[in-house]
Amino acid sequence: MATEEPVYTVIERSGSLELRRYEPMIVAETIVSGALDGASGNGFRLIADFIFGNNTAPNGGNHKISMTAPVTMAARSEEISMTKPPSMEDPAGKWRMHFLMPRQYALDTLPRPNNPEVSLREIPATHYAVIRFSGLAGVRKVAAQTAELKAWMKQRGIEPTGRAALARYNPPWTVPFLRRNEVMIPYRER
């Protein structure tokens, strides 16, 4: 059975770069601190604990929620500087990680996290510029992919509306050359 992914429409494609329109979605998220790799592991454990049953279902008891892809990390800061382009960096070392919730759920039918560090949130329909890449998603590689995506956006006059996010689609045991990663930057619809 295939892993569920967000629903989107490709608006424009140029090699590994795309403009997409994502449908509304619900995510389970947490805020974690530290360097990207360590924060990623900590955030994953917190949200995995929720989807594996540390929750309270609307009808009582707990409920296991199917794993989806991707797992997304973004710098927590919501401020957008008009003089600096979006990046993956957060000077405070705070990260927002989220897992997509399966489409079968509405916000009121999802189990509630028992851990107060995990919350549920609806994300409205959003436009993203995206670059796909394989291999390990280390800090240097993500920075290079983010720079390439930002340059592509600038060439097309596309205005970012938020920070870059790293989306990882595969479990950690996946052979690096088979991994699917993306850097995503929200933008203002033209």
C-alpha angles and dihedrals in degrees: 000000000000122000112251116247133186117282114244143154121228109231098179134002132196111171108295092351123090143171110220139182111214123205118234113283142181120232137187108221145177137187116235135177135222139048117339098260097045094042089049092056093046093048092047092054093050095051094038088055088056096048093044091060113286089126143088117243120218090250093045132266122060132290135206113231121208118252115249134185144279115037104208131206126187135165107267098229111108095192116112119205115207090206097051124053119233117276140175091247125105115185090210091055093235121143135190112215123187141179121207113243117227114267091240088078133076119199090259094049097050119100112253118244113251090206111077089212089071122068138175123234138175117228114203123224106297138185117228135184106217138190119196123210140162133222130049115340098224124162095263095047092046090049091052093048091047091051091050092049093048091050091050091050092049092051089055096044092244113161116218117223099189148005127300117264130201115226119195119190105184138068115255094254092063112116106257098240089055095051120112117212133166138191110213128193120185114230140188112263112249 
